[in-house]
Amino acid sequence: MPKNKNGAVILDACAAPGGKTLVIASQMEKGTELLANEFSSQRRRRLAAVLDNHLPSELRDRVNVSGFDAAAEAGKKSERDRFAAVLLDAPCSSERHVIQNKTALKKWTPARPRFLAQREWSLLSAAFLLLAPEGSLVYSTCSLNPEENDGVAGRLLKKYGDACIVDRPVFPAGEDTEYGRIILPDSSQGAGPLYVARFLKKLHS
């Protein structure tokens, strides 16, 4: 498990606006550090403000904000196997937002989910390379589209084979999919959509 001078390092790969980052930070063991990454400079500023406003100083000192392209970071061999755990809450179709936003709905095309699935795959594949052996990787979207959910998860398992193990998340809401679990608004009192898949990385043989 990768260490800083005191403990493990966790990566929140697409961290803005910061809600999940706050939850992770609040659960960190002493000595653990969190790297909250956001590629967009505008969203990164919002992320930093959320952390500054809501984390006590002791925790804020252990959360660093960065702005690299998470899909490209695994190209650096020095970064591979670095993080004890990775959260990838990937940019996605977010159909609920599209339906509720006239501007977003106007811009939507059938090609958009396919484009996003490719981006999600690039991010997830890189996240797995950045993950340390015996580490845990959580992949999530707020999409209804199976191509962006199990479709992307299935590609990870196909590419990395026995090195990648499905560690199905367990929570009371929602229903199982082939590789993860999804909460759907029509069966969860309006909550969702939320798709979550979790993977473990085996030790190198």
MOWO-V621811 format. One record per pair of residues at least 12 apart in sequence whose C-alpha atoms are under 6 Angstrom apart, sorted by sequence separation. I is the first residue (numbers start at 1). J is the second residue. D is the distance in whole Angstrom. If there is no record, write none. Layout:
I|J|D / I|J|D
//
This chain:
168|180|6 / 182|194|6 / 182|195|4 / 181|195|6 / 181|196|5 / 180|196|6 / 180|197|4 / 93|113|6 / 15|36|6 / 15|37|5 / 9|32|6 / 11|34|6 / 14|37|6 / 15|38|6 / 7|31|5 / 8|32|5 / 9|33|5 / 10|34|5 / 11|35|5 / 12|36|5 / 13|37|5 / 14|38|5 / 92|116|6 / 6|31|5 / 7|32|5 / 9|34|6 / 12|37|6 / 16|43|6 / 35|63|6 / 36|64|6 / 37|65|6 / 39|67|5 / 18|47|5 / 33|62|5 / 34|63|5 / 35|64|5 / 36|65|5 / 37|66|5 / 38|67|5 / 39|68|5 / 17|47|5 / 33|63|6 / 35|65|6 / 37|67|5 / 39|69|6 / 168|198|6 / 16|47|5 / 117|148|5 / 121|152|6 / 167|198|5 / 167|199|5 / 166|199|5 / 165|199|5 / 165|200|5 / 164|200|6 / 164|201|5 / 163|201|6 / 163|202|5 / 82|130|6 / 83|131|5 / 84|132|5 / 94|142|5 / 80|129|5 / 81|130|5 / 82|131|6 / 83|132|5 / 94|143|5 / 80|130|4 / 81|131|5 / 82|132|5 / 85|135|5 / 87|137|6 / 89|139|6 / 93|143|6 / 71|122|5 / 81|132|4 / 84|135|5 / 85|136|5 / 86|137|5 / 87|138|5 / 88|139|5 / 89|140|5 / 90|141|6 / 142|193|5 / 71|123|4 / 74|126|5 / 85|137|6 / 89|141|6 / 142|194|4 / 141|194|6 / 141|195|5 / 71|126|5 / 140|195|5 / 74|130|6 / 140|196|4 / 139|196|6 / 139|197|5 / 138|197|6 / 138|198|4 / 137|198|6 / 137|199|5 / 136|199|6 / 136|200|5 / 135|200|6 / 135|201|6 / 134|201|5 / 133|201|5 / 134|202|5 / 133|202|5 / 134|203|6 / 133|203|5 / 10|83|5 / 9|83|5 / 10|84|6 / 12|86|6 / 9|84|6 / 10|85|5 / 11|86|5 / 12|87|5 / 13|88|5 / 8|84|6 / 10|86|6 / 2|82|5 / 2|83|6 / 2|84|6 / 1|84|5 / 1|132|6
//
